[in-house]
Amino acid sequence: DISVKSDIPPKYPVRQGVSKIKIKWSETLRYAGPYPKKSKQFFRMETLQRALEKKLEEKDYFLYRSFKEGLDGKTPDSLAVDLVYENKSRLIFSLLAGSRQGKRTSLYLMMAKNHEEFSAALEQEYAAFQAPGMSGHNGFIPVLRQGLIYLPDRHQRRDINRELFAWLFRLPGEWAPLYVASSTQWGPRGSEVRRFTVQETEKIKCELIRHLAAAYDPDQFEGVTPRLLSSDDLWVKKNKDRSFSLAIASCRRLDKKLRPGQFVASLLFGSFGEGQHRLPLAPARPEHFRDALMKALPADHAAALLAAFFRQRSLHEKKLSPELKQLLPGADYLDALEACLHP
């Protein structure tokens, strides 16, 4: 289970409201590195602390019920809240709840940074996660429930009504969001500079292609494409057998009116950026791209997707900028991929 280190002192004073749940607050930002960026804060953390305590005191459906369900119906007695990641639009907290009977449950809280554009964007993401291709698919985080967190105005102004959209999700084990370490390597976010090897990065690429292909709906022409994702939307866990599990933790929205050929083009020519680095999604070997599709879909469906791309190959290639053409798969790669269809 995900836990907060006991030797890290709380950044903010521990408050114990009438809820009688002992709450420990910390701000390790353990997923913010290795190159953390400053971002605007829209409220004081003490304000959020009081708001969450009030929800627990009221035994609300969003937080309190979620903890109680995770504790097999036992009443939560303690709670460790740790801010583990933030970017310009959201905060992510790890929540570790315990009961007097020794039960433990861990969750993540994804919360918008303000009650305006970032709350609207997060609510749109939540709606995308409810789409048939994503809901229940193991490539996307299981969203437990969504809710609103009301932040009181410290000046008690009646016209200030801040309700932050948030949702809860569970990822058991040691996961970390990604960052682009180089044009050939992803790395796990953390306090130290770490990189996956080129071979490991290739495996993660194929896993992402597989998830996106499995979630694509060719009848409704909608799905998730790389342009709707950032590297920190992708959370990875390295398994004991050295394989990787990948979960998409957020996505801006669904791409609509996405024809099969366009969808394949989005995978072949998609990329992720971080600072001066740009990492193409397509694996280095075209047969690995084909195999990723074949693992996600029945062979005839995967072949039909690729055939749809090659029918309009020149049209898709013309849309690439000269800069991207130097980074993304070129003519030789596409020729080899097409040859894979006709061994």
N, C-alpha and C positions, 0 to 999 in steps of 0.2 A: 504493500500500500504506500501511497505517497504521503509523506509526513513532513512536518516542520522540525528542524533540528532543535533539540531542547537547549543547547548551549548558546543559541542566538537570542539575545535579549530583545524584548518587544521594543519597537521603535516608538510606539505610542503607549501611554499609560493604560494599564489593564483596567477595564471597567466591568463591574458586575451589577447588572440591573436586576430588577425583580424577577426576571426570567429564571434566576438561580443557575444559569449555565455559565460556568467559568470560561471566559473568553480570553485567549492570548493572541495578540496582534504582532505581526512581524512583517518586514518588507525586505526579504532577501533578494528579490529580483534575480533569482538564480537562472532564469532563462533569458535575461536581458543581454548577456554578452555573446561573443567576446568583444563586440564593438558597440556598446550601448549608446543610444541616442537620447538626447534631452527632448522632451515633448511637453506641450502645454498642459497644465493642470487646471481643471475647471471648478474644483471644490477641495476643501480640506479633508484629509483622511479622517480626522476626528468626527467630521460631519457624517461620513459614511459609516463609521463605527457606531455612532448613536442610532443611525437608521437601521442597520442590521440587527442591533440589539432589540430595537423596538419590534421588528418583525418576529424575532424569536419569542419575545415576551408575549406577543399576541397569538403565538402558535399558528402562524400563517401557513397556507397551503404550499407556497413556493419553497421556502427554506425548511421550516420546522418539519413539515410532513415528509420532505425528501430525506432528511436525516433519520427520522423515525423509521421510515421504510428500510433504509440501509442498515439500521440497527435491529432488524427483525422485530420491529414493534416496540423496542425498549425506548425509554425517554432519554433524549440526549442530556448529558451531564456536563460535558466539557467540549470546547471547540477551539481549534487552532486555525487561525486565518492568516495566510501568508500571501502577500503580493508577489507573484513569481514572474510576471511579464507585463509589459505595457508597450503600446505603440501610440501613434497620434490619435487613434480613434477608440481604443478599448483598453480595459484592464482585465487581467486574468489572475484569479486567486486560487490557491489550493485550500481546501477545507477538510480538516480532519476532525471528525466528531467521535465522541466516546460516550459510553453509558456506564453506570455504576456496576453493571454486571460484567464489564470487561469487553463488551462488544466495541468494534471500531468500524467506521465507514469513511471513505475518502471520496471527495468530489472536486470538480473544478467549477468555478463560477466565472463565466464570461460576461462582462458588463460594459455597456457603452460609457464613454467619458463625459458626455453631456446629454441633456434631455432634448436636444434639437436634431441636427443633421446626423450625429453619430448614433443616436437611438433609432432614428428612422432607418439608417443603413443596417444596423444589427437586426432590426425586426424584419427587413427584407431578406437578410441572410437566413433567418429562422424559417421564413416561408419557403425558401429554396430547399432547405433541409427536409421539408415535409413532402417534397415531390416524390412520386412513386419510385423513380429510379434511384433515389438517395435514401429514403426512409427504410431502415432495416438492412441496408447494404453495409457489409463489414468494412468497407473502405472509407466510410464516413462515421464520425463520432456519433455515438448514440445520445441524442439530446433527451434528457430526462423530462424536463418541463421548463417553460418560460414564465417570466414574471416581471413585475415592475418594482423598482426600489425607489421609494419616495425620500428625497433629501430635504429636510426642513431648512428654511432660510434662517441663518443665525441672527439676522436683524428683524425677524418675524414680520417680513413684508408679505402681505396677503396676495399680492400680484405675482409673487415668485412661486411657481409650481414646478419643481424639478422631479420628474419621474424618469428614471433611467431604465431602459430596456435591458434585460439580462436573461441568460439561460444557464442551466446546470448540465454538466456532462460528466461521465465517468470514464477514466482510462486507467485500469489497473496495471501496475508495473512501472518500469522506468522509461518514460517517454520524454522526448524533448523536441521542440520545434526546430526547423532547419534554418540555415542561412547559406548563402552562396559564398563559398570560400575561394573558388577560382573558376575558370571557364570549364574545368573538368571535374570539379569536386564540390560536393555538398559537405556541410559540417553541422553537428548538433550545437544548438545554442547553449551556452553555459558560462561559468566564470572563467574558464580557460579557453585558449585557442585550440580547437580540435578540428580535425578534418577526417572525413571518411576517405578511404583510398579510392582511386579511380574505378577499380573493379566494384567496390561497394556502392559507389555512386551510380554505376551502371545498373546494379540490381534495384536500387531505389527508383531510378527512372522507369524501369520496366514495371515495377509494382504500381507506380502512379498511372502509367498508361493503361494498365490492366483495370484499375479502379474506374478511371474515367470512361473507358470503353464499356464496362459492365453497366455503368449508370446512364449511358446514352440511350435515348428513346428514338429509334428511327421512324416510328409511326407518327409521333408528335413533333418530330424535328427539334428536340430540345435536349440539352445536356450541359455539362460543366466543361469548360475549355481552360487551358492554361492561362489565358489572358485575364481570367476572372480570379486567379489565385496569386498569392504572394508566397515566398518561401516559408514565412512564419505561419502560414495556414496549414502547413504540412508537418505533422508530428510523427516521429519515427521511434521505434523500439528495436534494439538489436537482441535477437533471441539466442538461446544457448547453442543452437546448431549453426550459428553465424548467419542465419537468414534474417531478413528484416520484415517487420510489420509496419505498415504505413497507414495513417488515418488522416483524412482531410477534416480539419477542425473548424474551418469556416470557408465560405465562398461568397462572393459578392451577390451573385444572383444566378439564375439559369440563363444560358444562351438560347434564344428563341429563333425560329425559322432557320435552323441549323441543318442543312442538307448533309447526307452521309459523306459526300466528297469534301465538303467544308469542314466537317468534324475531323476527318483524317488529316486534312491540311493543318488544322489547329494543333494536332499532336506532333506532326512532323516538323512544323515550323515554329512551335511554341518555345519560349525560353523564360528564364527567371533572372532577375537582376539584383545586385547588391553592390552598392558603391560603384567601383569601376569594373566589376566583374559581371559577365553575362554567361549563363549556363544554359545550353540548349537542352531541351527535353529528350529529343530523339537519341537513342543509344547509338554508340559508335558503329555497331554492326547492324546492317539492315535486317538480317535474319532474326535478330533479337527483338526488333520492333514487330515483325510479323508474329513471332512466338508469343509476345505479350498480348496481342489481339486474340490469338488463337486460344490462349488460356482463359480469356475473359468471356469469349463468345463461342457458340458452335462454329465449326470450321467454315460452313457455307455462309454464315452471317459475316464472319471476319473477312472472307474472300470478297463478298459483295461490297463491303465498305471500302476495301482497297481498290476494287475495280471501279467504284464510283469516283474515287480520287483520280485514278489514272485516265479516265475518260476526259477529264478537264485539267489534266496536269499542267499544261502550258498556262492556262488561266490562273491557276493558283500560284505558279512560280512568278508570274508577272507582278503579283502584288507585293513581292518582297523588295525591301529597300536594298541598295548596293551594300550597305554596312552589314545587314543581316545575311546576305548571300555568302559573305566570307565566313560566317560563323555556323550557319545552319546547313543541313544536308543539301548537297549539290546534285548535278546531273548524274554523276557516277553512282552516288548512293541510291538515287531514285531508280536508275536502271537496274541496279542489283536487287532492289526491293521488288520491282516488277517481275524480275526473273524468278524470284522466290515463289511467285504465284503459279509458275508453270515449270516445275522442276523436270 
